Amino acid sequence: MNWFQIYIYNITPEDEGLYCCVWLNEEYSELHTETAVLNFTYDPIVQIHGDTAVIEGDTLNITCFSQAFEPSTFLWYNLSQHGYWYSLNETGDSFIIDSADRKNSGKYKCLAKNDFVSGSAEISVTIQYPPDIQFIKRYGAVDCIARGVPNVYTFYKWNHQSEYGEHIRFLDGFANGTLTLDDTEYPYIRNGIYTCTASNDIRDSKGNMKQTGSYLIKIPGKSVFLNTSCQTNLCSLNRNCKLTFDVYSYPSVDRVELKSLNEEESKHIVQLKITPEKQMLPTYWKTFHFSGYKIYITTAILEEYDFTSYELRIWNLYGSTSFNFSIVPVEDIHNSKNLKMYLVIVVTLSAVLGLYILASHIWFYRRSRQSSLHGYDQTESYDEIGTIPSRIINTRPLSEQQQRIDRVDIEHEPSTEAEDRDDTSNLSSSNSSIHESFNNHQSVSSHDAIENNLRDTGSDSLSWRDVEADQRHEYQNLYQSIMQEMADSTSMHLLERDVQPLENQLEKKRYINLQI
């Protein structure tokens, strides 16, 4: 059998087609024909298309494409954590996961092949998910560890709660999620639940953008007595007494001991018991509850020597703590309270009496001021007194010699008249109104009276001193009669000190030189 071959060099797509080989047998009696098909193929090109970043819970969908040949099958593989490929038992051109999980992250490979050639492609898929919160406790601090994809986080304020879920305060931590615990005199105050909040901008299945995690912190240490203010306990003589003490301890209390500080120890402490109990703690942040202990002490019938000071000591793994208190008879406290009450009453009464005396002085002072002002108002009301009739004045005519002396004095004493005006203006303002109207009439009537008296007597040798004395006596009688009439008409009582004598208010200009 003979074989015929054909070689094609530098093949191109134009060389693709049907080839036919024809030959004759040895006798040249038969014609034989063989055909062959030449297919032109390219290097296989396989690609995977799809979203390579998928949020956890969403659908993962990737598709495999091939070029230059028609593949007959597709095979999908996943790269394991150990570094080898394992089949996913998928033969379609697409690989779909309806609800992607963070475990679906990794590399995927698509293998496309037919009877002649094969090709493959790889893709990395990332499943994004919100962070999980974990904690690392260190001395004096706690670290908030967030693990999610992407690993870029924002940390928010810490929330400090009691172990019973009661909010206590908010705390600022560092940008890396570390919180430094504040140093206080009582470490147990720092105990409680600390909640860390972080976000990487990926929502969880419930749509929450911020993720939280909580960590319970209990700082160990010596036991602490909480009711340190109860250093005095009241009990009754010849009766039983029950005492209660609040204690915080972590770890738990191992032993309790009570002893008297007096030389003669008490023998009547018959029962001492400690039980775990929920305690309430007031702080400058907020009042909250925490787990503590109560120590119950029950005594027998107390005698007089039992009322003394005691020391209560408790132990745990970190050492012992003591608290001193005393038992005091109730009767002594009642007597002390009564004494305090009496002192308070005495001090209160003294203060009230002092205020009363002060108020009385102020009242009398204001009343005296008002009385003086009222008297001033009364003197001003005297302006309504009318002109005094001349018939009520006992007047006597003056002689011609006296009239000449009077006229000479008036003509030659202008300066004296001015001085008299000044003296008159200095009279008290409280009596000026009443005496002004009176003096106007008096100045006229007195002159007429002097002339009439001198004319009646007909004597030029009458002494001016006698005239002046008579006139002064008449004016006093007139003043008394006027005051009596005013008191009768107005039903008012005038004080003598409120009205000046009339002779102090008479015009002196007509008499100042009468004795010359």
Disulfide bonds with the S-S distance in Angstrom:
Cys64-Cys110 2.00
Cys144-Cys196 2.02
Cys235-Cys241 1.81
